[in-house]
Amino acid sequence: MGINMTLIGQAGTFLVFIFVTMKYVWPPISQAMEERRKKIAEGLAQSEEAEHALDRARAEADDIIKEARKKAGEVIDQGSQRANQIVEQAREEAIAERDRQVATAEAEIRQAANQARETLRTRLAELSMAGAERIIEKEIDPGKHREMLDKLATEL
């Protein structure tokens, strides 16, 4: 009977151990495992959500970059147009200044030509009088014959 009692004692102790374990040890372990499983599931869900948020942020960043490039292109185009306008305006102003300077130069040339003509007329009248004096061998008085000299100057 020694072995049977020992076996029954061990089996009873084992059943008490299983009962105590099932009643007091197993529920906290089960609860800890369930909490750990929930935390892992939440972590995975948050990871997926973060990945989706990252994808959305990347798409939004791409859109912002595209918009910025578009605006930069528009600014460059506007700058080019403004530069062309400035160049055109400067060219028009240069042409206007050139025309003004040409007109001024032409007026000065006309004035110089008129002045040269007057000088030539006066000199020609003097030479004509000198030639006429020699021809008629008399002195012609310019004061007395001013009207005739003026008429001669206008005809020349």
C-alpha positions, 0 to 999 in steps of 0.5 A, a space after each residue: 500500500 505504500 506505493 498506492 498511497 504515495 500515488 494517490 497523495 501525489 495525484 491529490 497534491 497535483 490536483 490541488 496544485 492545478 486547482 490553485 493554479 487555475 484559480 489564482 495564477 492562470 487568470 492574471 497570466 491570461 489577463 496579462 497575455 490578453 493585454 499584451 495581445 491588445 497592445 500589440 494589435 493597437 501598435 500594429 493598427 497605429 503603425 498602419 495608420 501612421 503609414 497611411 498618414 505618411 502616404 497622405 503627407 507625402 502626397 500633400 508634399 508632392 502637391 505643394 511642391 508641384 504648386 510651388 514649381 508652378 508658381 515659380 514658373 509663373 514668377 519666372 514668366 512674369 519676370 521674363 515678360 517684365 524684362 522684355 517690357 523694360 527692354 522694349 521701353 528702353 529701346 523706344 526711349 532710345 529711339 525717341 532720344 535718337 530722333 530728338 537728337 537727329 531733329 536737333 542736329 538737323 535744326 543746327 545744320 539748317 541754322 548753320 547752313 542759313 548762317 553760311 548762306 548769309 555770310 556768303 551773300 554778304 561776302 558776295 555782295 562785297 566782292 560784287 561791289 569791289 568788282 563793280 568798282 574796278 569795272 567802273 573805276 569809281 568807288 561805290 558807297 555802300 551806305 548810299 547804295 544799301 538798297 541796291 546791295 540788299 536787293 543783290 543779296 536777296 537775289 543771290 
